[in-house]
Amino acid sequence: MNGKLAELARRREGLVSQAAAQRAELARSREQLQRPIRVARTLIQTLSAHPALVMALTALLVGGSVDRMARPLVKGWQIARRIRERWFSRKK
């Protein structure tokens, strides 16, 4: 019986030290990811606050000029905004 308890105590000690090592590794990984997460969060907040910027970037990526693409994009944004407003006003 004492042998089993001693074995369990050794196993528990090993598991506790393994958990501590994993926590330390997780903390290091978290520190390494802090800056990229902060940059991504800032980018997302900026794009959310400036939808016209998103439309201009989309127009440039599609390959058209901003002037030629602006009117349909603005119209699409207005329609999407109206739909979103109506959708969320109904859910309340």
Gaussian input, Z-matrix of N, CA and C with variables (Angstrom, degrees):
# hf/3-21g

backbone

0 1
 N
 C     1     B1
 C     2     B2     1     A1
 N     3     B3     2     A2     1     D1
 C     4     B4     3     A3     2     D2
 C     5     B5     4     A4     3     D3
 N     6     B6     5     A5     4     D4
 C     7     B7     6     A6     5     D5
 C     8     B8     7     A7     6     D6
 N     9     B9     8     A8     7     D7
 C    10    B10     9     A9     8     D8
 C    11    B11    10    A10     9     D9
 N    12    B12    11    A11    10    D10
 C    13    B13    12    A12    11    D11
 C    14    B14    13    A13    12    D12
 N    15    B15    14    A14    13    D13
 C    16    B16    15    A15    14    D14
 C    17    B17    16    A16    15    D15
 N    18    B18    17    A17    16    D16
 C    19    B19    18    A18    17    D17
 C    20    B20    19    A19    18    D18
 N    21    B21    20    A20    19    D19
 C    22    B22    21    A21    20    D20
 C    23    B23    22    A22    21    D21
 N    24    B24    23    A23    22    D22
 C    25    B25    24    A24    23    D23
 C    26    B26    25    A25    24    D24
 N    27    B27    26    A26    25    D25
 C    28    B28    27    A27    26    D26
 C    29    B29    28    A28    27    D27
 N    30    B30    29    A29    28    D28
 C    31    B31    30    A30    29    D29
 C    32    B32    31    A31    30    D30
 N    33    B33    32    A32    31    D31
 C    34    B34    33    A33    32    D32
 C    35    B35    34    A34    33    D33
 N    36    B36    35    A35    34    D34
 C    37    B37    36    A36    35    D35
 C    38    B38    37    A37    36    D36
 N    39    B39    38    A38    37    D37
 C    40    B40    39    A39    38    D38
 C    41    B41    40    A40    39    D39
 N    42    B42    41    A41    40    D40
 C    43    B43    42    A42    41    D41
 C    44    B44    43    A43    42    D42
 N    45    B45    44    A44    43    D43
 C    46    B46    45    A45    44    D44
 C    47    B47    46    A46    45    D45
 N    48    B48    47    A47    46    D46
 C    49    B49    48    A48    47    D47
 C    50    B50    49    A49    48    D48
 N    51    B51    50    A50    49    D49
 C    52    B52    51    A51    50    D50
 C    53    B53    52    A52    51    D51
 N    54    B54    53    A53    52    D52
 C    55    B55    54    A54    53    D53
 C    56    B56    55    A55    54    D54
 N    57    B57    56    A56    55    D55
 C    58    B58    57    A57    56    D56
 C    59    B59    58    A58    57    D57
 N    60    B60    59    A59    58    D58
 C    61    B61    60    A60    59    D59
 C    62    B62    61    A61    60    D60
 N    63    B63    62    A62    61    D61
 C    64    B64    63    A63    62    D62
 C    65    B65    64    A64    63    D63
 N    66    B66    65    A65    64    D64
 C    67    B67    66    A66    65    D65
 C    68    B68    67    A67    66    D66
 N    69    B69    68    A68    67    D67
 C    70    B70    69    A69    68    D68
 C    71    B71    70    A70    69    D69
 N    72    B72    71    A71    70    D70
 C    73    B73    72    A72    71    D71
 C    74    B74    73    A73    72    D72
 N    75    B75    74    A74    73    D73
 C    76    B76    75    A75    74    D74
 C    77    B77    76    A76    75    D75
 N    78    B78    77    A77    76    D76
 C    79    B79    78    A78    77    D77
 C    80    B80    79    A79    78    D78
 N    81    B81    80    A80    79    D79
 C    82    B82    81    A81    80    D80
 C    83    B83    82    A82    81    D81
 N    84    B84    83    A83    82    D82
 C    85    B85    84    A84    83    D83
 C    86    B86    85    A85    84    D84
 N    87    B87    86    A86    85    D85
 C    88    B88    87    A87    86    D86
 C    89    B89    88    A88    87    D87
 N    90    B90    89    A89    88    D88
 C    91    B91    90    A90    89    D89
 C    92    B92    91    A91    90    D90
 N    93    B93    92    A92    91    D91
 C    94    B94    93    A93    92    D92
 C    95    B95    94    A94    93    D93
 N    96    B96    95    A95    94    D94
 C    97    B97    96    A96    95    D95
 C    98    B98    97    A97    96    D96
 N    99    B99    98    A98    97    D97
 C   100   B100    99    A99    98    D98
 C   101   B101   100   A100    99    D99
 N   102   B102   101   A101   100   D100
 C   103   B103   102   A102   101   D101
 C   104   B104   103   A103   102   D102
 N   105   B105   104   A104   103   D103
 C   106   B106   105   A105   104   D104
 C   107   B107   106   A106   105   D105
 N   108   B108   107   A107   106   D106
 C   109   B109   108   A108   107   D107
 C   110   B110   109   A109   108   D108
 N   111   B111   110   A110   109   D109
 C   112   B112   111   A111   110   D110
 C   113   B113   112   A112   111   D111
 N   114   B114   113   A113   112   D112
 C   115   B115   114   A114   113   D113
 C   116   B116   115   A115   114   D114
 N   117   B117   116   A116   115   D115
 C   118   B118   117   A117   116   D116
 C   119   B119   118   A118   117   D117
 N   120   B120   119   A119   118   D118
 C   121   B121   120   A120   119   D119
 C   122   B122   121   A121   120   D120
 N   123   B123   122   A122   121   D121
 C   124   B124   123   A123   122   D122
 C   125   B125   124   A124   123   D123
 N   126   B126   125   A125   124   D124
 C   127   B127   126   A126   125   D125
 C   128   B128   127   A127   126   D126
 N   129   B129   128   A128   127   D127
 C   130   B130   129   A129   128   D128
 C   131   B131   130   A130   129   D129
 N   132   B132   131   A131   130   D130
 C   133   B133   132   A132   131   D131
 C   134   B134   133   A133   132   D132
 N   135   B135   134   A134   133   D133
 C   136   B136   135   A135   134   D134
 C   137   B137   136   A136   135   D135
 N   138   B138   137   A137   136   D136
 C   139   B139   138   A138   137   D137
 C   140   B140   139   A139   138   D138
 N   141   B141   140   A140   139   D139
 C   142   B142   141   A141   140   D140
 C   143   B143   142   A142   141   D141
 N   144   B144   143   A143   142   D142
 C   145   B145   144   A144   143   D143
 C   146   B146   145   A145   144   D144
 N   147   B147   146   A146   145   D145
 C   148   B148   147   A147   146   D146
 C   149   B149   148   A148   147   D147
 N   150   B150   149   A149   148   D148
 C   151   B151   150   A150   149   D149
 C   152   B152   151   A151   150   D150
 N   153   B153   152   A152   151   D151
 C   154   B154   153   A153   152   D152
 C   155   B155   154   A154   153   D153
 N   156   B156   155   A155   154   D154
 C   157   B157   156   A156   155   D155
 C   158   B158   157   A157   156   D156
 N   159   B159   158   A158   157   D157
 C   160   B160   159   A159   158   D158
 C   161   B161   160   A160   159   D159
 N   162   B162   161   A161   160   D160
 C   163   B163   162   A162   161   D161
 C   164   B164   163   A163   162   D162
 N   165   B165   164   A164   163   D163
 C   166   B166   165   A165   164   D164
 C   167   B167   166   A166   165   D165
 N   168   B168   167   A167   166   D166
 C   169   B169   168   A168   167   D167
 C   170   B170   169   A169   168   D168
 N   171   B171   170   A170   169   D169
 C   172   B172   171   A171   170   D170
 C   173   B173   172   A172   171   D171
 N   174   B174   173   A173   172   D172
 C   175   B175   174   A174   173   D173
 C   176   B176   175   A175   174   D174
 N   177   B177   176   A176   175   D175
 C   178   B178   177   A177   176   D176
 C   179   B179   178   A178   177   D177
 N   180   B180   179   A179   178   D178
 C   181   B181   180   A180   179   D179
 C   182   B182   181   A181   180   D180
 N   183   B183   182   A182   181   D181
 C   184   B184   183   A183   182   D182
 C   185   B185   184   A184   183   D183
 N   186   B186   185   A185   184   D184
 C   187   B187   186   A186   185   D185
 C   188   B188   187   A187   186   D186
 N   189   B189   188   A188   187   D187
 C   190   B190   189   A189   188   D188
 C   191   B191   190   A190   189   D189
 N   192   B192   191   A191   190   D190
 C   193   B193   192   A192   191   D191
 C   194   B194   193   A193   192   D192
 N   195   B195   194   A194   193   D193
 C   196   B196   195   A195   194   D194
 C   197   B197   196   A196   195   D195
 N   198   B198   197   A197   196   D196
 C   199   B199   198   A198   197   D197
 C   200   B200   199   A199   198   D198
 N   201   B201   200   A200   199   D199
 C   202   B202   201   A201   200   D200
 C   203   B203   202   A202   201   D201
 N   204   B204   203   A203   202   D202
 C   205   B205   204   A204   203   D203
 C   206   B206   205   A205   204   D204
 N   207   B207   206   A206   205   D205
 C   208   B208   207   A207   206   D206
 C   209   B209   208   A208   207   D207
 N   210   B210   209   A209   208   D208
 C   211   B211   210   A210   209   D209
 C   212   B212   211   A211   210   D210
 N   213   B213   212   A212   211   D211
 C   214   B214   213   A213   212   D212
 C   215   B215   214   A214   213   D213
 N   216   B216   215   A215   214   D214
 C   217   B217   216   A216   215   D215
 C   218   B218   217   A217   216   D216
 N   219   B219   218   A218   217   D217
 C   220   B220   219   A219   218   D218
 C   221   B221   220   A220   219   D219
 N   222   B222   221   A221   220   D220
 C   223   B223   222   A222   221   D221
 C   224   B224   223   A223   222   D222
 N   225   B225   224   A224   223   D223
 C   226   B226   225   A225   224   D224
 C   227   B227   226   A226   225   D225
 N   228   B228   227   A227   226   D226
 C   229   B229   228   A228   227   D227
 C   230   B230   229   A229   228   D228
 N   231   B231   230   A230   229   D229
 C   232   B232   231   A231   230   D230
 C   233   B233   232   A232   231   D231
 N   234   B234   233   A233   232   D232
 C   235   B235   234   A234   233   D233
 C   236   B236   235   A235   234   D234
 N   237   B237   236   A236   235   D235
 C   238   B238   237   A237   236   D236
 C   239   B239   238   A238   237   D237
 N   240   B240   239   A239   238   D238
 C   241   B241   240   A240   239   D239
 C   242   B242   241   A241   240   D240
 N   243   B243   242   A242   241   D241
 C   244   B244   243   A243   242   D242
 C   245   B245   244   A244   243   D243
 N   246   B246   245   A245   244   D244
 C   247   B247   246   A246   245   D245
 C   248   B248   247   A247   246   D246
 N   249   B249   248   A248   247   D247
 C   250   B250   249   A249   248   D248
 C   251   B251   250   A250   249   D249
 N   252   B252   251   A251   250   D250
 C   253   B253   252   A252   251   D251
 C   254   B254   253   A253   252   D252
 N   255   B255   254   A254   253   D253
 C   256   B256   255   A255   254   D254
 C   257   B257   256   A256   255   D255
 N   258   B258   257   A257   256   D256
 C   259   B259   258   A258   257   D257
 C   260   B260   259   A259   258   D258
 N   261   B261   260   A260   259   D259
 C   262   B262   261   A261   260   D260
 C   263   B263   262   A262   261   D261
 N   264   B264   263   A263   262   D262
 C   265   B265   264   A264   263   D263
 C   266   B266   265   A265   264   D264
 N   267   B267   266   A266   265   D265
 C   268   B268   267   A267   266   D266
 C   269   B269   268   A268   267   D267
 N   270   B270   269   A269   268   D268
 C   271   B271   270   A270   269   D269
 C   272   B272   271   A271   270   D270
 N   273   B273   272   A272   271   D271
 C   274   B274   273   A273   272   D272
 C   275   B275   274   A274   273   D273

   B1=1.4371
   B2=1.5260
   B3=1.3520
   B4=1.4529
   B5=1.5209
   B6=1.3227
   B7=1.4646
   B8=1.5205
   B9=1.3317
   B10=1.4658
   B11=1.5234
   B12=1.3298
   B13=1.4650
   B14=1.5221
   B15=1.3123
   B16=1.4650
   B17=1.5307
   B18=1.3336
   B19=1.4715
   B20=1.5281
   B21=1.3399
   B22=1.4638
   B23=1.5233
   B24=1.3291
   B25=1.4655
   B26=1.5274
   B27=1.3426
   B28=1.4741
   B29=1.5351
   B30=1.3165
   B31=1.4708
   B32=1.5308
   B33=1.3402
   B34=1.4656
   B35=1.5258
   B36=1.3046
   B37=1.4640
   B38=1.5281
   B39=1.3314
   B40=1.4645
   B41=1.5168
   B42=1.3280
   B43=1.4635
   B44=1.5343
   B45=1.3259
   B46=1.4695
   B47=1.5204
   B48=1.3359
   B49=1.4695
   B50=1.5326
   B51=1.3213
   B52=1.4709
   B53=1.5350
   B54=1.3364
   B55=1.4637
   B56=1.5246
   B57=1.3233
   B58=1.4684
   B59=1.5272
   B60=1.3293
   B61=1.4663
   B62=1.5334
   B63=1.3226
   B64=1.4682
   B65=1.5247
   B66=1.3480
   B67=1.4665
   B68=1.5222
   B69=1.3317
   B70=1.4675
   B71=1.5259
   B72=1.3250
   B73=1.4642
   B74=1.5299
   B75=1.3113
   B76=1.4664
   B77=1.5321
   B78=1.3153
   B79=1.4673
   B80=1.5222
   B81=1.3318
   B82=1.4768
   B83=1.5249
   B84=1.3068
   B85=1.4709
   B86=1.5251
   B87=1.3275
   B88=1.4568
   B89=1.5252
   B90=1.3059
   B91=1.4633
   B92=1.5243
   B93=1.3320
   B94=1.4638
   B95=1.5196
   B96=1.3256
   B97=1.4630
   B98=1.5211
   B99=1.3214
   B100=1.4567
   B101=1.5288
   B102=1.3196
   B103=1.4674
   B104=1.5338
   B105=1.3481
   B106=1.4737
   B107=1.5289
   B108=1.3195
   B109=1.4603
   B110=1.5228
   B111=1.3242
   B112=1.4577
   B113=1.5264
   B114=1.3340
   B115=1.4671
   B116=1.5288
   B117=1.3277
   B118=1.4660
   B119=1.5247
   B120=1.3309
   B121=1.4655
   B122=1.5263
   B123=1.3291
   B124=1.4656
   B125=1.5222
   B126=1.3279
   B127=1.4571
   B128=1.5238
   B129=1.3115
   B130=1.4622
   B131=1.5278
   B132=1.3314
   B133=1.4666
   B134=1.5247
   B135=1.3284
   B136=1.4657
   B137=1.5202
   B138=1.3216
   B139=1.4649
   B140=1.5249
   B141=1.3299
   B142=1.4688
   B143=1.5220
   B144=1.3046
   B145=1.4693
   B146=1.5240
   B147=1.3320
   B148=1.4610
   B149=1.5372
   B150=1.3309
   B151=1.4642
   B152=1.5326
   B153=1.3237
   B154=1.4707
   B155=1.5284
   B156=1.3144
   B157=1.4624
   B158=1.5238
   B159=1.3152
   B160=1.4672
   B161=1.5253
   B162=1.3130
   B163=1.4684
   B164=1.5261
   B165=1.3237
   B166=1.4648
   B167=1.5231
   B168=1.3211
   B169=1.4723
   B170=1.5228
   B171=1.3189
   B172=1.4671
   B173=1.5216
   B174=1.3109
   B175=1.4625
   B176=1.5257
   B177=1.3170
   B178=1.4659
   B179=1.5214
   B180=1.3225
   B181=1.4652
   B182=1.5228
   B183=1.3233
   B184=1.4567
   B185=1.5248
   B186=1.3103
   B187=1.4558
   B188=1.5064
   B189=1.2866
   B190=1.4501
   B191=1.5149
   B192=1.2973
   B193=1.4610
   B194=1.5258
   B195=1.3064
   B196=1.4557
   B197=1.5268
   B198=1.3315
   B199=1.4651
   B200=1.5277
   B201=1.3203
   B202=1.4622
   B203=1.5268
   B204=1.3438
   B205=1.4564
   B206=1.5258
   B207=1.3144
   B208=1.4623
   B209=1.5257
   B210=1.3186
   B211=1.4701
   B212=1.5350
   B213=1.3405
   B214=1.4738
   B215=1.5368
   B216=1.3229
   B217=1.4568
   B218=1.5228
   B219=1.3394
   B220=1.4597
   B221=1.5232
   B222=1.3203
   B223=1.4643
   B224=1.5305
   B225=1.3192
   B226=1.4709
   B227=1.5133
   B228=1.3253
   B229=1.4649
   B230=1.5281
   B231=1.3254
   B232=1.4544
   B233=1.5300
   B234=1.3218
   B235=1.4682
   B236=1.5266
   B237=1.3244
   B238=1.4647
   B239=1.5263
   B240=1.3219
   B241=1.4554
   B242=1.5310
   B243=1.3340
   B244=1.4678
   B245=1.5239
   B246=1.3252
   B247=1.4694
   B248=1.5233
   B249=1.3393
   B250=1.4605
   B251=1.5298
   B252=1.3352
   B253=1.4666
   B254=1.5270
   B255=1.3152
   B256=1.4632
   B257=1.5257
   B258=1.3195
   B259=1.4680
   B260=1.5337
   B261=1.3404
   B262=1.4533
   B263=1.5150
   B264=1.3394
   B265=1.4689
   B266=1.5298
   B267=1.3389
   B268=1.4633
   B269=1.5193
   B270=1.3308
   B271=1.4621
   B272=1.5242
   B273=1.3220
   B274=1.4784
   B275=1.4687
   A1=111.04
   A2=116.40
   A3=119.62
   A4=111.32
   A5=116.60
   A6=120.50
   A7=111.10
   A8=116.22
   A9=120.12
   A10=111.03
   A11=115.51
   A12=118.85
   A13=110.58
   A14=117.08
   A15=120.46
   A16=110.07
   A17=116.46
   A18=120.64
   A19=110.58
   A20=116.55
   A21=120.70
   A22=111.00
   A23=117.21
   A24=120.94
   A25=110.25
   A26=116.99
   A27=120.33
   A28=110.50
   A29=114.70
   A30=118.96
   A31=110.40
   A32=116.18
   A33=120.70
   A34=110.28
   A35=117.75
   A36=122.06
   A37=110.93
   A38=115.47
   A39=119.78
   A40=112.11
   A41=115.69
   A42=119.89
   A43=111.49
   A44=116.27
   A45=120.12
   A46=109.82
   A47=117.33
   A48=119.31
   A49=111.08
   A50=116.60
   A51=119.89
   A52=110.40
   A53=116.71
   A54=121.01
   A55=110.58
   A56=116.85
   A57=120.53
   A58=110.44
   A59=116.88
   A60=120.51
   A61=110.69
   A62=116.51
   A63=119.93
   A64=110.95
   A65=117.51
   A66=120.17
   A67=110.74
   A68=116.47
   A69=119.96
   A70=110.78
   A71=117.15
   A72=121.09
   A73=110.64
   A74=115.95
   A75=120.21
   A76=110.85
   A77=117.11
   A78=120.73
   A79=110.88
   A80=117.03
   A81=120.31
   A82=110.24
   A83=117.05
   A84=120.56
   A85=110.90
   A86=115.74
   A87=120.12
   A88=110.74
   A89=117.12
   A90=120.69
   A91=111.24
   A92=116.36
   A93=120.13
   A94=111.65
   A95=117.09
   A96=120.48
   A97=113.49
   A98=118.27
   A99=120.61
   A100=112.89
   A101=117.30
   A102=120.09
   A103=112.27
   A104=119.00
   A105=117.63
   A106=112.83
   A107=117.74
   A108=120.32
   A109=110.23
   A110=117.28
   A111=121.39
   A112=110.84
   A113=116.77
   A114=120.86
   A115=109.92
   A116=116.66
   A117=120.27
   A118=111.03
   A119=117.06
   A120=120.86
   A121=110.37
   A122=116.80
   A123=121.04
   A124=110.59
   A125=116.80
   A126=121.16
   A127=111.04
   A128=116.87
   A129=121.05
   A130=110.46
   A131=117.30
   A132=120.20
   A133=110.91
   A134=116.58
   A135=120.37
   A136=110.77
   A137=116.51
   A138=120.03
   A139=111.32
   A140=116.98
   A141=119.99
   A142=111.20
   A143=116.54
   A144=120.35
   A145=112.44
   A146=118.05
   A147=121.62
   A148=110.47
   A149=117.18
   A150=119.93
   A151=112.84
   A152=117.22
   A153=119.39
   A154=110.19
   A155=116.25
   A156=120.50
   A157=110.41
   A158=116.44
   A159=120.76
   A160=109.57
   A161=116.50
   A162=119.69
   A163=111.04
   A164=117.37
   A165=120.21
   A166=110.79
   A167=116.62
   A168=119.44
   A169=111.40
   A170=116.00
   A171=119.91
   A172=110.43
   A173=116.66
   A174=120.98
   A175=110.45
   A176=116.47
   A177=119.56
   A178=111.37
   A179=116.72
   A180=119.85
   A181=112.11
   A182=116.41
   A183=120.23
   A184=110.16
   A185=116.00
   A186=119.54
   A187=114.41
   A188=117.07
   A189=119.67
   A190=111.02
   A191=114.96
   A192=118.61
   A193=108.17
   A194=116.01
   A195=120.75
   A196=109.80
   A197=117.28
   A198=120.13
   A199=111.51
   A200=116.10
   A201=120.54
   A202=111.48
   A203=116.22
   A204=120.56
   A205=112.73
   A206=117.95
   A207=120.84
   A208=112.72
   A209=117.71
   A210=119.68
   A211=112.01
   A212=120.25
   A213=118.49
   A214=112.55
   A215=116.82
   A216=119.08
   A217=111.48
   A218=116.33
   A219=119.74
   A220=109.62
   A221=116.74
   A222=120.78
   A223=110.36
   A224=116.55
   A225=120.32
   A226=111.66
   A227=116.30
   A228=119.68
   A229=110.52
   A230=117.55
   A231=120.48
   A232=111.27
   A233=115.87
   A234=119.89
   A235=109.83
   A236=117.09
   A237=120.58
   A238=111.00
   A239=117.53
   A240=121.20
   A241=110.69
   A242=116.36
   A243=119.58
   A244=111.17
   A245=115.87
   A246=119.71
   A247=109.84
   A248=116.70
   A249=120.63
   A250=111.28
   A251=116.78
   A252=120.25
   A253=110.67
   A254=117.43
   A255=120.49
   A256=110.44
   A257=116.23
   A258=120.39
   A259=110.54
   A260=116.49
   A261=119.46
   A262=112.49
   A263=118.50
   A264=119.74
   A265=110.10
   A266=118.14
   A267=121.35
   A268=111.70
   A269=117.69
   A270=120.53
   A271=112.84
   A272=117.95
   A273=120.92
   A274=111.19
   D1=-44.12
   D2=179.12
   D3=-63.69
   D4=-33.79
   D5=178.05
   D6=-63.21
   D7=-39.56
   D8=178.43
   D9=-66.73
   D10=-41.52
   D11=179.41
   D12=-65.88
   D13=-40.33
   D14=178.73
   D15=-64.50
   D16=-41.42
   D17=178.49
   D18=-63.34
   D19=-43.05
   D20=177.80
   D21=-63.11
   D22=-39.88
   D23=178.92
   D24=-64.23
   D25=-42.64
   D26=177.98
   D27=-63.89
   D28=-43.41
   D29=-179.93
   D30=-63.05
   D31=-43.49
   D32=178.56
   D33=-61.24
   D34=-43.76
   D35=179.33
   D36=-60.65
   D37=-42.48
   D38=177.85
   D39=-63.68
   D40=-42.40
   D41=179.83
   D42=-66.68
   D43=-38.64
   D44=178.74
   D45=-64.12
   D46=-44.25
   D47=179.70
   D48=-68.16
   D49=-35.06
   D50=177.02
   D51=-64.97
   D52=-41.37
   D53=178.61
   D54=-64.25
   D55=-39.41
   D56=178.69
   D57=-64.14
   D58=-42.09
   D59=178.35
   D60=-64.04
   D61=-40.10
   D62=179.40
   D63=-67.17
   D64=-38.29
   D65=176.63
   D66=-63.03
   D67=-41.49
   D68=179.32
   D69=-64.52
   D70=-41.06
   D71=178.56
   D72=-65.45
   D73=-40.53
   D74=178.00
   D75=-63.51
   D76=-39.71
   D77=178.22
   D78=-63.98
   D79=-40.82
   D80=177.68
   D81=-64.34
   D82=-43.21
   D83=179.10
   D84=-62.69
   D85=-40.56
   D86=179.12
   D87=-62.90
   D88=-42.23
   D89=179.03
   D90=-61.92
   D91=-38.95
   D92=-179.74
   D93=-68.23
   D94=-28.31
   D95=-177.34
   D96=-90.95
   D97=-9.42
   D98=-176.20
   D99=-57.64
   D100=-48.66
   D101=-177.11
   D102=-64.81
   D103=-49.25
   D104=178.12
   D105=-60.55
   D106=-35.87
   D107=178.33
   D108=-66.73
   D109=-40.88
   D110=178.48
   D111=-62.91
   D112=-42.45
   D113=179.10
   D114=-63.90
   D115=-45.28
   D116=179.72
   D117=-62.76
   D118=-41.97
   D119=179.80
   D120=-62.57
   D121=-43.13
   D122=178.95
   D123=-63.58
   D124=-42.63
   D125=178.81
   D126=-61.88
   D127=-44.62
   D128=-179.87
   D129=-64.22
   D130=-43.03
   D131=179.03
   D132=-63.62
   D133=-40.61
   D134=179.63
   D135=-64.50
   D136=-46.04
   D137=-179.73
   D138=-65.90
   D139=-35.62
   D140=178.18
   D141=-67.98
   D142=-34.82
   D143=-178.23
   D144=-80.21
   D145=-18.58
   D146=-176.19
   D147=-129.84
   D148=76.35
   D149=-178.18
   D150=-62.64
   D151=-27.89
   D152=178.62
   D153=-64.69
   D154=-34.50
   D155=176.73
   D156=-64.13
   D157=-40.71
   D158=178.16
   D159=-63.06
   D160=-42.59
   D161=179.94
   D162=-64.89
   D163=-41.66
   D164=179.63
   D165=-65.24
   D166=-42.84
   D167=177.93
   D168=-63.92
   D169=-39.23
   D170=177.90
   D171=-63.56
   D172=-42.95
   D173=179.49
   D174=-61.96
   D175=-42.07
   D176=179.53
   D177=-67.14
   D178=-39.14
   D179=179.62
   D180=-68.34
   D181=-33.34
   D182=178.76
   D183=-69.22
   D184=-25.76
   D185=176.32
   D186=107.64
   D187=-0.67
   D188=178.80
   D189=-94.04
   D190=171.07
   D191=176.99
   D192=-80.01
   D193=155.20
   D194=-177.99
   D195=-66.95
   D196=-39.46
   D197=-178.85
   D198=-62.25
   D199=-44.57
   D200=-176.96
   D201=-69.87
   D202=-33.50
   D203=-176.15
   D204=-90.61
   D205=-15.21
   D206=-170.84
   D207=-63.76
   D208=-46.40
   D209=-174.44
   D210=-61.35
   D211=-49.75
   D212=178.09
   D213=-64.80
   D214=-34.38
   D215=179.37
   D216=-67.50
   D217=-41.40
   D218=178.62
   D219=-64.91
   D220=-43.38
   D221=178.82
   D222=-61.96
   D223=-43.79
   D224=177.61
   D225=-62.06
   D226=-41.77
   D227=178.92
   D228=-63.11
   D229=-41.73
   D230=179.98
   D231=-63.50
   D232=-41.92
   D233=178.79
   D234=-64.62
   D235=-46.03
   D236=179.99
   D237=-61.73
   D238=-38.70
   D239=179.49
   D240=-65.37
   D241=-42.40
   D242=178.42
   D243=-63.45
   D244=-42.97
   D245=178.99
   D246=-62.00
   D247=-44.78
   D248=-179.46
   D249=-62.76
   D250=-42.39
   D251=179.27
   D252=-62.51
   D253=-43.76
   D254=-179.94
   D255=-67.13
   D256=-39.79
   D257=-178.63
   D258=-62.25
   D259=-47.39
   D260=-177.30
   D261=-75.47
   D262=-26.14
   D263=178.06
   D264=-72.44
   D265=-29.59
   D266=178.14
   D267=-73.99
   D268=-30.45
   D269=-176.50
   D270=-73.57
   D271=-16.41
   D272=-177.60
   D273=-81.98

